[in-house]
């Protein structure tokens, strides 16, 4: 268990949560980019 008694530990927890949030948002951006790119490739192939 993580005890949130001292401010230092509290800051560590926030930092850890922020890192997870940044990682997840990056993964989401990559996922959106991949969907958009694959969609455009499909459109180009259908036009060709």
C-alpha positions in Angstrom: 0.0 0.0 0.0 1.1 3.5 -0.7 0.6 5.8 2.3 0.0 9.4 1.4 1.3 10.9 4.6 4.1 13.1 3.3 4.0 15.6 0.5 7.0 13.8 -1.1 5.1 10.5 -1.5 2.1 12.4 -2.8 4.2 14.1 -5.5 5.6 10.7 -6.5 2.1 9.3 -6.9 1.0 12.3 -9.1 4.2 12.0 -11.2 3.5 8.3 -11.7 -0.1 8.9 -12.7 1.0 11.7 -15.1 3.5 9.4 -16.8 0.7 6.7 -17.3 -1.6 9.4 -18.6 1.0 10.6 -21.1 1.7 7.1 -22.3 -1.9 6.3 -22.8 -2.6 9.5 -24.7 0.4 8.8 -27.0 -1.0 5.3 -27.6 -4.4 6.8 -28.4 -2.8 9.4 -30.8 -0.9 6.6 -32.6 -4.1 4.5 -32.9 -6.0 7.5 -34.4 -3.1 8.2 -36.8 -3.0 4.6 -37.9 -6.8 4.5 -38.5 -6.7 7.7 -40.5 -3.7 6.6 -42.6 -5.2 3.1 -43.3 -8.5 4.8 -44.2 -6.7 7.2 -46.7 -4.8 4.2 -48.2 -8.1 2.4 -48.8 -9.6 5.5 -50.5 -6.6 5.8 -52.7 -6.7 2.2 -53.7 -10.4 2.4 -54.5 -9.8 5.5 -56.7 -6.9 3.8 -58.5 
